[in-house]
Amino acid sequence: MQPTFCFIDDADFELDNFQKNVAPAFKGVEFVYARDFDRALHKLAGRRCLCFLLDIYGAAPGAGPGDLPDAESLAPALGQGFEVGSLYQDLQGESGEKANQFLRRLYGRVQVAQEAFTAATGQLGQGAAFGLHSLAQVREHQPWATALGYSRKALYADAAAMCLGGADGVLQKPQGADEAAIAKASHQAAPELAEAAFAAVDHRLSGMAGLAGLRLCQSGVSLPLVEALQEAVGQINGREKRSAEGRYNALEKLKAVRLEDLELEQRDTEVILALWDWLSLET
């Protein structure tokens, strides 16, 4: 069975675009697609998911759709009547100091636009609460899984909130002027996205397996299992250490340990089984 990943997004276009233009770059992985976490859990039907790619912006839980903001309220924030020359007036100090002053002023304009964007998303019943809710559900139901924010509209503060909420990172959806341009950009960026997601899974599973091995070693549960975990971690902790033969041997060594004969905590069992799935990846 192939390792399972899941992409959650509340927009049909994004789900379809990912399936057609991005997922093929994830060699050896089977994807599940859903508009929210509850539907994802239903589609997984008890399978372990090793990585969730989570749209950050979406319909906030319990929020209904609102009206579009009026143009008059957006115009000032988006620069109508703004004098670009004001960015250059009375800059003080040496070249480096002037550059910092200029960038602070320019970012001030960006910040105003960001505030207008945040207000508009709230008015439309959308926001980062969607991604944070999905993230919390992942951590509750499948804590071994890697969780990555994946967004085109999220702001710096949203990315920070996701990371503070326990995400393993945030990746940016490719930009485009229209759906055709987004589809093309997504196809071009897919290999890099897959590489980043695979590295994130490596990092999370190696860390969790290392902690599980330390607990097992301290409790004296099973030296063969500890050794098997150590070998498995060596195969996923750093791309230069991987090999198809090494992964196969590490997987066989793990499978040789009869987990049912050991009194393992559920969290350790789940991590070990997730590690089995990941070592079986055919790249």
Residue pairs with C-beta under 8 A, 6 or more apart in sequence:
1 30
1 277
1 280
2 28
2 29
2 30
2 280
2 281
2 282
3 28
3 29
3 30
3 50
3 277
3 278
3 280
3 281
4 29
4 30
4 31
4 32
4 44
4 47
4 48
4 49
4 50
4 277
5 26
5 29
5 30
5 31
5 32
5 49
5 50
5 51
5 52
5 53
5 197
6 31
6 32
6 33
6 34
6 40
6 44
6 49
6 51
6 52
6 53
7 15
7 18
7 19
7 23
7 31
7 32
7 33
7 34
7 52
7 53
7 150
8 33
8 34
8 35
8 36
8 37
8 40
8 52
8 53
8 54
8 55
8 134
9 15
9 18
9 33
9 35
9 55
9 58
9 150
10 35
10 36
10 55
10 58
10 59
10 130
11 55
11 58
12 35
13 179
14 55
14 173
15 33
15 35
17 179
17 182
17 183
17 186
18 31
18 33
18 53
18 186
19 31
19 33
20 183
21 183
21 186
21 187
21 190
22 186
22 187
22 189
22 190
22 193
22 194
23 29
23 31
23 190
24 190
25 190
25 191
25 193
25 194
26 194
26 197
26 198
27 194
27 282
27 283
28 281
28 282
28 283
29 281
32 40
32 43
32 44
32 49
33 43
34 40
34 42
34 43
36 134
37 133
37 134
37 137
37 138
37 141
38 137
40 49
40 52
41 137
41 141
48 142
48 144
48 145
48 270
48 273
48 274
48 277
49 142
49 145
50 144
50 145
50 146
50 201
50 205
50 274
50 277
50 278
51 145
51 146
51 147
51 148
51 197
51 200
51 201
52 134
52 138
52 142
52 145
52 146
52 147
52 148
53 148
53 150
53 171
53 197
54 131
54 134
54 135
54 138
54 147
54 148
54 149
54 150
54 162
54 167
55 130
55 131
55 134
55 150
55 151
56 128
56 130
56 131
56 149
56 150
56 151
56 153
56 154
56 158
56 159
56 162
56 170
57 121
57 126
57 127
57 128
57 130
57 131
57 151
57 152
57 153
57 154
57 158
58 126
58 130
58 131
59 65
59 125
59 126
59 130
60 125
60 126
60 127
60 129
60 130
61 129
61 130
61 133
63 125
63 126
63 129
64 125
65 124
65 125
66 123
66 124
66 125
67 123
67 124
68 123
68 124
69 119
69 120
69 123
69 124
73 116
74 116
74 120
75 81
76 112
77 112
77 113
77 115
77 116
78 113
78 116
79 109
79 113
82 109
86 105
87 102
87 105
87 106
87 109
88 102
91 98
91 101
91 102
92 98
92 101
93 101
114 155
117 153
117 155
118 127
118 155
121 127
121 153
128 154
128 158
128 161
128 162
131 149
131 151
131 154
131 158
131 162
132 161
132 162
132 165
135 147
135 149
135 162
135 165
135 166
135 167
136 165
138 145
138 147
139 147
139 166
143 267
143 270
144 204
144 205
144 208
144 267
144 270
144 271
144 274
145 204
145 274
146 168
146 197
146 200
146 201
146 203
146 204
146 205
147 166
147 167
147 168
148 167
148 168
148 169
148 170
148 171
148 197
148 200
149 158
149 159
149 162
149 167
149 169
149 170
149 171
150 170
150 171
150 172
150 173
151 158
151 159
151 170
151 172
151 173
152 172
152 173
152 174
152 175
154 162
154 170
159 170
162 170
163 169
163 170
168 200
168 203
168 204
169 196
169 200
171 193
171 196
171 197
173 182
173 186
174 182
174 185
174 186
174 188
174 189
175 182
175 185
176 182
176 183
176 184
176 185
199 239
201 236
201 278
202 236
202 237
202 238
202 239
202 278
203 237
205 236
205 271
205 274
205 275
205 278
206 233
206 236
206 237
208 271
209 229
209 232
209 233
209 271
209 272
209 275
210 229
210 233
212 229
212 267
212 268
212 271
212 272
213 225
213 226
213 229
213 230
213 233
215 265
215 268
216 222
216 225
216 226
216 229
216 264
216 268
217 223
217 226
221 262
221 263
221 264
222 257
222 262
224 256
224 257
225 254
225 257
225 259
225 262
225 272
227 253
228 250
228 253
228 254
228 256
228 257
229 254
229 272
229 275
231 249
231 250
231 253
232 250
232 251
232 253
232 254
232 275
232 279
234 241
234 246
234 250
235 241
235 242
235 243
235 246
235 247
235 250
235 279
236 242
236 247
236 275
236 278
236 279
244 282
244 283
247 279
247 280
247 281
248 279
250 279
251 276
251 279
251 280
254 272
254 275
254 276
254 279
255 276
259 269
259 272
264 272
